[in-house]
Amino acid sequence: MKRVAIIGAGSWGTALGIVAAELGHNVKLWSRNPGIVAAINSNRLNFVYLPDAPVPSGVFATTEFGEALEQAELVIIATPSHATRAVLESMAVALTPEAVLVSATKGIEIESGKRISQLVDDVLGDEFAARFVCLSGPSFAKEVVQRHPTAIVAASTDAALSTAVQSAFSSASLRIYTNEDVAGTEIGGSVKNVMAIAAGMVSGLGLGSNSVAALITRGLAEMSRLAIAEGGRLETIMGLAGLGDLVLTCTGGLSRNRFVGQELGRGRSLTDITSGMKEVAEGINTTRALKLLANRVGVEMPITEEVFGVLYEGKKVRDAANDLMTRPLRDEF
């Protein structure tokens, strides 16, 4: 049995808490929302994010970092990427010095273009950065708690840590693989959200399977270029954290990012779309961060550029699609 703290009680954080408790771990789940905390502890339900999934008695919810992190051996960060730096700063004094940090956040900081592992290094220092694991891959929270067979990746530069996370969270329906490519795993989990917005736009325009297939394939090319520029490996992008997550998020009906793109393609405004959403669509903020990062490292990402134009510059979705198709012709590779 492990003492597990999960910071963030959205759908994914709650799902991981349910998985961990069912595997016999002692789980404390932090949320900034007192209503969610009270409902989990009293009614064993997260009525906002996973209302149909009973939360086991082994999960205790709290609004206090100190209570959540007390003696925690594994600390899972499951907050939106734009809030991660502030959350890390707030929880720093309560962390057990030997705790392993596991990121379940798929995104890049908007202002700096930094990945979550780099934020951990910035805020918590080298010792915690050396005990960092990235948990990523194709995984809708709702399907995980419904025990649909799911495969994801635990990535760490310390193989013993990724193996420990693999052992702690693998079950009959959740299979966890390991790798040592943190950068590639983080880039895959971030870029796929932007590509899902683009795929949703394709759907919203009423375009067919040819267009979606082209979008996913060229999106994979953008993901690969950026991952390699950041020190990642091509094999990672061809695996669960890259291609696997890209396909799921671009085609799955539960994808929030795809939904945003689809509604944009149908003519709704971004403000109107997001005002009715319970959870953050990471791709909206990540588009800004990716544009910053791609420009900084000199990587061409035309789909990302067009999504940015639609989200932040008032560009029409149809014009973005036309501009992608009329770019100068070139060799595929």
Helices and strands as residue ranges (DSSP letters): E 3-7, H 11-22, E 26-30, H 34-43, E 59-62, H 65-69, E 74-77, H 81-91, G 92-94, E 100-103, H 116-124, H 126-129, E 132-136, H 141-145, E 150-155, H 159-169, E 174-179, H 182-204, H 209-229, H 234-237, I 240-244, H 245-251, H 256-265, H 270-275, H 282-297, H 302-312, H 317-325
